[in-house]
Amino acid sequence: MLTLLEAAHWAPSSGNNQPWRFIYARRETAEWPGLLDLLTPGNQRWAKNAAALVIFVSKTFRVATDGSRKPAYTHAFDTGAAWFSLAAQAMRLGFHAHGMEGVDRDKAMAVLGIPEGYRVEAAAAIGRIAPASTLPDDLASREAPSQRRPLSEVAFAGRFRSED
Ligand SMILES: Cc1cc2nc3c(=O)[nH]c(=O)nc-3n(C[C@H](O)[C@H](O)[C@H](O)COP(=O)(O)O)c2cc1C
């Protein structure tokens, strides 16, 4: 867990602002039930078997020299970099990290004591990949390699190209 969080916090960020915050729990610890409970019921069904959960939070502002708050334009982009740094480190160590948008964000703000000005971005479940046969049938059937759009639909030389 320490190695994963270390990797996450070495991500690059605009102005080295480091807007990410990580709230984590390992399974079978006092913190685990509280974090698991923040996931949508659909995510709890499988994430309950993970080894650890991380909630990714970003700080949406910077404090200027005059003490005022200025929006940190890239807070979500930077925190996304931290999430993937954690995910890549997890893969390197033989684990897997599964991102989850399905988090009750309002509840997370309240339960985790996250102050105003911070945004709950997403969560991740981390563990070793188990055989699909350990999942309920409807979830097991989803365990197929995912695809991606052709690169030509998302990467453009020089100018945006709309789909229409
Ligand atoms: C930010 C983010 C949020 C996601 N939210 C969920 C989620 O709430 N529940 C879920 O089962 N999978 C979730 N996923 C997993 C994606 O559906 C999955 O990464 C995508 O379909 C591509 O599949 P792959 O990761 O196997 O390549 C999320 C992934 C990311 C990166």
The ligand as an SDF file (V2000), in Angstrom:
LIG
                    3D

 31 33  0  0  0  0  0  0  0  0999 V2000
  -12.4010    6.8520  -13.5160 C   0  0  0  0  0  0  0  0  0  0  0  0
  -12.9700    5.4800  -13.7440 C   0  0  0  0  0  0  0  0  0  0  0  0
  -14.1980    5.1600  -13.2110 C   0  0  0  0  0  0  0  0  0  0  0  0
  -14.7270    3.8770  -13.3660 C   0  0  0  0  0  0  0  0  0  0  0  0
  -15.8920    3.5460  -12.7370 N   0  0  0  0  0  0  0  0  0  0  0  0
  -16.2760    2.2530  -12.6690 C   0  0  0  0  0  0  0  0  0  0  0  0
  -17.3270    1.8430  -11.8020 C   0  0  0  0  0  0  0  0  0  0  0  0
  -17.9140    2.6380  -11.0510 O   0  0  0  0  0  0  0  0  0  0  0  0
  -17.6630    0.5310  -11.7920 N   0  0  0  0  0  0  0  0  0  0  0  0
  -17.0260   -0.3940  -12.5770 C   0  0  0  0  0  0  0  0  0  0  0  0
  -17.3600   -1.5820  -12.4960 O   0  0  0  0  0  0  0  0  0  0  0  0
  -15.9890   -0.0360  -13.3890 N   0  0  0  0  0  0  0  0  0  0  0  0
  -15.6070    1.2610  -13.4480 C   0  0  0  0  0  0  0  0  0  0  0  0
  -14.5240    1.6300  -14.2150 N   0  0  0  0  0  0  0  0  0  0  0  0
  -13.8550    0.6310  -15.0510 C   0  0  0  0  0  0  0  0  0  0  0  0
  -14.0540    0.9530  -16.5310 C   0  0  0  0  0  0  0  0  0  0  0  0
  -15.3670    0.6270  -16.9110 O   0  0  0  0  0  0  0  0  0  0  0  0
  -12.9850    0.1770  -17.3360 C   0  0  0  0  0  0  0  0  0  0  0  0
  -11.7100    0.6660  -16.9790 O   0  0  0  0  0  0  0  0  0  0  0  0
  -13.2210    0.3510  -18.8310 C   0  0  0  0  0  0  0  0  0  0  0  0
  -14.3990   -0.2790  -19.2160 O   0  0  0  0  0  0  0  0  0  0  0  0
  -12.0510   -0.2030  -19.6470 C   0  0  0  0  0  0  0  0  0  0  0  0
  -11.8190   -1.5360  -19.3160 O   0  0  0  0  0  0  0  0  0  0  0  0
  -10.3500   -2.0250  -18.9020 P   0  0  0  0  0  0  0  0  0  0  0  0
   -9.9360   -1.2170  -17.7020 O   0  0  0  0  0  0  0  0  0  0  0  0
  -10.5410   -3.4800  -18.5670 O   0  0  0  0  0  0  0  0  0  0  0  0
   -9.4530   -1.8270  -20.0760 O   0  0  0  0  0  0  0  0  0  0  0  0
  -14.0050    2.9000  -14.1050 C   0  0  0  0  0  0  0  0  0  0  0  0
  -12.7650    3.2490  -14.6520 C   0  0  0  0  0  0  0  0  0  0  0  0
  -12.2440    4.5150  -14.4760 C   0  0  0  0  0  0  0  0  0  0  0  0
  -10.8900    4.8340  -15.0570 C   0  0  0  0  0  0  0  0  0  0  0  0
  1  2  1  0
  2  3  1  0
  2 30  2  0
  3  4  2  0
  4  5  1  0
  4 28  1  0
  5  6  2  0
  6  7  1  0
  6 13  1  0
  7  8  2  0
  7  9  1  0
  9 10  1  0
 10 11  2  0
 10 12  1  0
 12 13  2  0
 13 14  1  0
 14 15  1  0
 14 28  1  0
 15 16  1  0
 16 17  1  0
 16 18  1  0
 18 19  1  0
 18 20  1  0
 20 21  1  0
 20 22  1  0
 22 23  1  0
 23 24  1  0
 24 25  2  0
 24 26  1  0
 24 27  1  0
 28 29  2  0
 29 30  1  0
 30 31  1  0
M  END
$$$$
